[in-house]
Amino acid sequence: MNEEKTYLGGLLGGLKTLCVGLKTTMREFVTPKITEQYPENRDELKMFDRFRGSLVMPHNENNEHRCVACGLCQMACPNGTINVKSEMYETEDGKKKKRLVSYEYNLGSCMFCQLCVRACPHGAITFDQSFENAVFDRSKLIKKLNREDSKVIEKK
């Protein structure tokens, strides 16, 4: 026999699907909200631990960093975001060593893949929690990570 829906059967089926939809709506209506009220809560906003903001080179209170200008981070970067410039110098005991001149990071072309951080054998670079990186001029996205007159931490 051909199953034809009657008027009353169609009406009851429609009411059933309406109740299922209303049940879902009411459940979400009483669920606690997790929306962040940005930028009003900018002071207390904390990103999760795995968040990758922008690349930084930590310096200690003596303006010293851990970068020995080996260039492994530059080689690991898939799109040329990092540019490490170094120079050779001679120590007091006659040895030749490399010194970091400038460490430039292009935030605009970074993929935040963290390959550079993993490639660094000294732990000289890391990602921070900053996320407000909007600028009108792309040249402001090129950052110099090493500070003026900074030097590498000497091993003892």
Summary of the structure (lengths in Angstrom):
residues: 156
radius of gyration: 28.1
end to end distance: 92.8
largest distance: 102.0
contacts: 319
relative contact order: 0.19
helix: 26%
strand: 20%
